[in-house]
Amino acid sequence: MPPMSPATYGTGISISIDAEREDEASQIFQNLSAGVVITLPLEKMLWGTLFSMLTDQYGIQWMVNDDEQKK
């Protein structure tokens, strides 16, 4: 529906990964980030944790978050 762009194969899903520590989130981001579109780089968000968003070569959207502040 307007104003959203048309859906394409693979864009109907997002995968969210919750790391337990910031270093783990950083490693996951590094492993996923080669050859993809980085929508939001891994950085500290207002809610106090690291967060990033990427889209891989198949159109799958990934989110990486660390849960360290929740403990």
C-alpha positions, -999 to +999 in steps of 0.1 A: +000+000+000+013+035-007+036+050+004+054+017+010+075+003-018+063-029-034+072-061-016+098-083-032+108-119-026+125-123+008+115-089+023+086-103+043+108-115+070+133-100+095+156-120+117+165-106+151+195-118+170+198-109+207+234-112+218+242-115+255+272-091+255+283-061+235+314-080+222+292-108+210+269-084+192+299-068+176+312-101+164+278-111+149+276-078+132+311-082+117+302-117+105+270-106+088+281-072+074+303-084+045+287-077+012+253-065+026+234-032+028+239-017+063+207+001+071+218+011+106+254+006+117+259-011+151+258+017+176+246+025+211+209+034+211+188+056+234+176+026+253+212+017+263+221-013+241+239-018+208+216-022+178+220-026+140+200-034+109+213-050+077+198-065+045+217-095+031+221-104-006+189-123-006+168-094+007+165-109+042+166-081+069+187-088+100+186-070+134+214-074+159+208-063+195+227-069+227+208-077+259+236-068+283+217-039+299+187-061+306+206-082+332 
